[in-house]
Amino acid sequence: MFGFNTTLKLSFNDTLERVLVDLKQEGFGVLSDIDAQSAMKEKLGVEMPPYRILGACNPQLAHKALQAEPDIGLLLPCNVVVRQEAEGHVTVVFIDPLVMMEMVDKPEVQAVAKDAEQRLRRVCESVAH
């Protein structure tokens, strides 16, 4: 698996708000917010449940990674998906930075990935409670 997740019995908007708050607590900002539901409706005329892709970035960790490997931007940011399964059931999925950075054979990058992974796991745990 390339990520880890949790499912909440909350509304989509309440879950999204919780994720944003908890990401901020761990030093992550959201650089991009893709509303896949709206994009699919607009581009394809397809209906789907709420689905957001958040491009989360911790500036300190990103800076360390960029210093160690200038091309690491291809693997950034850390994506977080918030998707509605059914009314009142929302799944939040976090990319596992350790898996993403396996292809980069630099200890400095691995250390940053480990830090990011621990932070995102704490966000996942916090969101779940």
C-alpha positions in Angstrom: 0.0 0.0 0.0 1.3 3.5 -0.8 -0.6 5.2 2.0 -2.6 4.9 5.2 -6.2 5.9 6.0 -9.0 6.4 8.5 -12.7 6.5 8.0 -14.9 8.9 10.0 -18.6 9.0 10.8 -18.9 12.8 10.1 -20.1 15.0 7.3 -17.7 15.6 4.5 -17.2 19.3 5.4 -16.6 18.5 9.1 -14.0 15.9 8.1 -12.3 18.3 5.7 -12.1 21.0 8.3 -10.7 18.6 10.9 -8.0 17.5 8.4 -7.0 21.0 7.6 -6.7 22.0 11.3 -4.7 18.8 12.2 -2.4 19.3 9.2 -1.7 22.8 10.4 -0.9 21.5 13.9 1.9 19.4 12.4 3.3 22.3 10.4 1.7 21.5 7.0 0.0 24.1 4.8 -2.1 23.2 1.8 -0.5 24.3 -1.5 -3.2 22.9 -3.7 -6.8 21.8 -3.2 -8.3 19.9 -6.1 -12.1 19.5 -6.0 -12.4 16.3 -8.1 -16.1 16.3 -7.7 -16.5 19.7 -9.3 -13.9 19.0 -12.0 -15.6 15.8 -13.1 -18.9 17.5 -13.3 -17.5 20.5 -15.2 -15.2 18.6 -17.6 -17.2 15.3 -18.1 -20.7 16.0 -16.9 -20.1 13.1 -14.4 -21.7 13.1 -10.9 -19.6 11.7 -8.1 -19.5 12.0 -4.3 -17.4 14.8 -2.7 -13.7 14.1 -3.3 -10.8 16.5 -2.6 -7.1 16.1 -3.1 -5.0 18.3 -0.8 -1.4 19.0 -1.6 0.1 19.3 1.9 3.5 20.8 2.4 5.6 21.4 5.5 8.0 24.2 4.4 10.9 23.1 6.7 10.8 19.5 5.5 10.4 20.6 1.8 13.4 22.9 2.2 15.6 20.1 3.6 14.5 17.7 0.9 15.2 20.2 -1.9 18.6 20.9 -0.4 19.4 17.2 -0.5 18.0 16.5 -3.9 17.0 19.4 -6.2 14.7 17.3 -8.3 12.7 16.0 -5.3 10.0 18.5 -6.4 8.7 15.7 -8.7 7.6 13.8 -5.6 6.2 16.8 -3.6 3.8 17.7 -2.0 2.4 15.0 0.3 -1.1 14.3 -1.0 -4.1 13.8 1.3 -7.4 12.6 -0.2 -10.7 13.3 1.6 -13.5 11.3 -0.1 -17.1 10.6 0.8 -18.0 6.9 0.9 -21.7 7.3 1.9 -23.7 9.9 3.8 -21.9 10.4 7.1 -18.9 8.2 6.2 -15.8 9.9 4.9 -12.4 8.3 4.3 -9.2 10.3 4.6 -6.1 8.8 2.9 -2.5 10.0 3.4 0.4 9.3 1.1 3.2 7.5 2.8 6.3 9.6 2.2 8.6 6.7 3.0 7.1 4.8 0.1 7.3 7.8 -2.2 11.0 8.4 -1.3 12.1 4.8 -1.7 13.4 5.6 -5.2 15.7 8.3 -3.8 18.9 6.8 -2.5 20.0 9.6 -0.2 20.0 9.3 3.6 19.1 13.0 4.0 16.0 12.5 1.9 15.1 9.3 3.8 15.4 11.2 7.1 13.0 13.9 5.8 10.6 11.3 4.6 10.6 9.6 8.0 9.8 12.9 9.7 7.0 13.6 7.3 5.6 10.1 7.6 5.5 10.4 11.4 3.8 13.8 11.2 1.2 12.6 8.8 0.5 9.5 10.9 -0.1 11.8 13.9 -2.5 13.8 11.7 -4.3 10.5 10.7 -4.6 9.5 14.4 -5.8 12.9 15.4 -8.4 13.1 12.7 -9.7 9.7 13.7 -10.4 10.8 17.3 
